[in-house]
Amino acid sequence: MQADGPRACRFGRRWYLNNESWHPSVPPFGEMKCILCWCVSGETHCQRQECPPSACASPATRDNPCCTKCR
């Protein structure tokens, strides 16, 4: 039996539609803002945000808490 359309994904206790993206929530840490997950035809894919390497001795986080920037 074939599905009528693209399948949804289940992550934890929630369902996500095909092509929907989200930041996963992992107990006891909560929402993981630096990781993005997305649903592709019933399969969940997740990836950590890639950051360019820091070119200074003491980088700090500013606008983006996932990546560091020089002061």
N, C-alpha and C positions, 0 to 999 in steps of 0.2 A: 504494500500500500504506500502510495507516494503522498507527501504533504502538499497542501494547497499552495503554500508559500514558504518563504524563509522561516527557519525555526528560531525560537527565542532561546536565550541562555539562562541557566540558573547559576547564581553565585551566592553562596550562603543560603539565606532564606528568601532571597529576592529573585525575581525574574526580570530579564532585560530583553527588549526587542532587538531584532536584527539591526545592525549598524548603530546601536545605542552605545555610548561610552559613559564611564563612571570612574570615580576614585573608590577603590575597594575599602571596606570597613573591616578591620581585623581586631576582634576582641583579644586582649584588653586594651590595645593600642588606639583604637578608634579609626577614623578616616585617614587613609594613607595618601596625602596630597601629592607626594612625589611619584606615585604610581598611577598609571592610567590603564584601565581595562576596557575592552570593547567586545561586542558580540558579532560574530561572523558565521551566519548559517548554523546556529546552534552550538558553536564552539567559542569558548571564552579565551581571549588572548590578553595578556597583561605585560606591561613594559615599564621599567623605571625610567623616569625622565633623564635624558642624557644631558650632561652639562659640559661646557668647554673647560679645558684645564685652566687652573688659576695661574696667572703669570706673576704673582707677587708673593712676598714672604708671609704676610699675615692677612689672608682674605677674610671677608666678612659676608654674612648674608644680608641682603637688603630687600629689594622688591620681590625676589623669588626665594622663599625659604629652602627650596630644594638645591639651589646652586649658589656658589659663593662668587663674590666679585671683589676686585681690589678697591680699597678705600680711596 
